[in-house]
């Protein structure tokens, strides 16, 4: 047997007989599967493949064999069927291979064809008309998201590819147009989803269906960002297994043209695009067979489709978010954001999931983990995750920080250590009290003050300062005395240096404030500053602009913030730290609530928010903050349960008074409180969560309630596992260069440059990681193509493991010109000049 197994081409596979139909029992109908691990030796790849899949999944109970193997001497029918199927496949493969090796003599036939061809004059075959050839004459392409110019040839290729998808999948059918049909127009969305160094052109033909009436039934959920962080946390908590094949990895699947996989559920008629317009289509329209981007129910149809696929595969749909799924038998957690599937589990189980998805969708799959065959860096939802010795590093899209710096003109500014100070916040203009407040500003010369004075008159809503005075019957803080109570009207006088921004500057302020707020989702060091700046979006002033520039100067020194999910064991306790800053806003006397939720050492969520009600005391403000922390904790417990993570919740606060209120029953002496804020008392009594005291200096939520000094801020940021720097991840995309700026592939930009050698060669130095090979086509600064030979030498180093490579090939060949190396690398590409004159 040993000599047989040692022969070349002999394969050995172990399988479980319970997956081959073997059962035993006292009588028919009471049989239970018998596992009986068995080895099989074969030289057939088909048999080897079939029996390799016959592995017990542990989803059934095995029968115990009492009389050794006497009861299992008869092979079941299913086992015999697997054998026959394997032999059938092997014979089919052999037959196919033999047909490939058959030889045919076509000499005589070919000579006859040549003799016939000589008798006739060659017929001129007109070139097939290409509708894309003249369709875009004189048209420039720009990125519809960033506004950056796009390469025209590559953009047209992306549109051609999209139209080919339309035709291949049958997205719509051309039908005669009727008068009663409501025809929807379409438009193109062109985008470079990569960057200039690693372009990824996408073109989408989308419908323009206008939202003419409200329809609550058209709903498609989006998972919270915490779902992705929990996926990363679960992966980092399952690296303790001895076998590398059991350690969890992360898989990212991007479904190509996702909406096209969802059938249309109502008649929708679109105007036939110019790229598919043919003779006779003048009175035709397209009726959708599949869902199309831009239609109102497309997202809902796609959500129903992938939910159906996941449910049939054995996944449980989440209750807190229907975009989260969990497979209990295989311990796979999945979150779906649009057409992006992010999952974690063992490599074997994730390969099974990929197979199930490929049965229904066309996918682009990337895996992230330790070992060979996995990426060490991966972009998910424009976030970059990296595998390190200490854990999994997670960081936000750094381009948002760079855009803020550029728009504010701070590229050469001196960086600051904090995003704001309490003095700057006190000098800023008054925040917007409510979304319904209307304001008018009047500037006039004051003869007594001998300067311009701007008077802002506002009409406040019921939750304004005056309404709170009426509700409580007294002034809350001495800072509120600047407001004169005049029914629903009040006036505030400000210095001319606090003049409101013009319409253009105000629009820019709002855009940058919104971008800063989006970036702060992944950066707790910015959340309080972003919240305060966003409160002033309605009536931004010059002093508010100073607040924004202060945050921008902080980003100059810390454009990158890396959050490390350290290696740890699976945790069963969700720890929430809360804090508040009582009456921290001098303009409205409102308090700020801050909170941090951690699973072990992993940061899952953080927030900074202004309390809607003016608190009468610091204990009341802390109670409001504790109540919000309790609500967030219970919500995250549900999200974790959807992903197969069972946790309890504990809330930490440094306020003894708030803890005492939460653990007793009733209002006590706080008769003015609304009963809704005592909801936390019931939750604590029912055991849904617990509370505990923590020292103020050890409470990281303090970072999210006010501006702190440098030392305190750094201490809390590091306690959350976050490190800021001015570096850049290799996989992080870069900003597109503007039309007036240098090209990313031109010399002199500091990233890539041409170098001429004395031996008749010219070399391009790549300092920015790339995945495909380099050619001098359409590259600024490149020598004339006729002066180059076809030889190309590429020397590089892979970014993930530092391995070096050398490749020599023909760069003029279509097969090798832009060959994909499948991994990011840096290095040099060398070309040989034809003559010494070309070298000079």
Secondary structure, 3 states (H helix, E strand, C coil): CHHHHCCCCCEEEEEEHHHHCCEECCCCCCCEECCCEEEEEECCHHHHHHHHCCCCCCCCCECCCCCCCHHHCCCCHHHHHHHHHHHHHHHHHHHHHHHHCCCCCCHHHHHHHHHHHHHCCCCCCCCCCCCCCCCCCCCCCECCCCCCECCHHHHHHHHHHHHHHHHHHCCEEEEECCCCCCEECEEEEEEECCCCCCCCEEEEEEECCCCCCCCCCCCCCCCCHHHHHHHHHHHHCCCCCCCHHHCEEEEEEEECCHHHHCECCCCCEECCCHHHCCCCCCCEEEEECECCCCCCCHHHHHHHHHHHHHHHCCCEECCCCCCEEEECCCCEEEEEECCEEEEEEEHHHHHHHHHHHHCCCCEEEEEECCCCCCECEEEECCEEEEECCCEEEEECCCHHHHHHHHHCCCCCCCCCCCCCCHHHHHHCCCCCCCCCCEEEEEEEEECCCCEEEEEEEEECCCCCHHHHHHHHCCCCCHHHHHCCCECCEEEEEEEHHHCECCHHHHHHHHHHHHHHHHHHHHCHHHHHHHHHHHCCCCCCEHHHHHHHHHHHHHHHHCCEEEEEEECCCCCCEEEEEEEEECCCCCCCCCCEEEEEEEECCEEEEEEEEECCCCCCCHHHHHHHHHHHHHHHHHHHHHHHHHCCCCCEEEEEECCHHHHHHHCCCCCCCCCCCCHHHHHHHHHHHCCCCEEEECCHHHCHHHHHCCCCCHHHHHHHHHHCCEEEECCCCCCCCCCCCCCCCCCCCCCCCCCEEEEECCCCEEEEEEEEEEEECCCCCCCCCCCCHHHEEEEEEEEEEECCCCCEEEEEEECCCCCCCCCEEEEEEEEEEEEEECCHHHHC
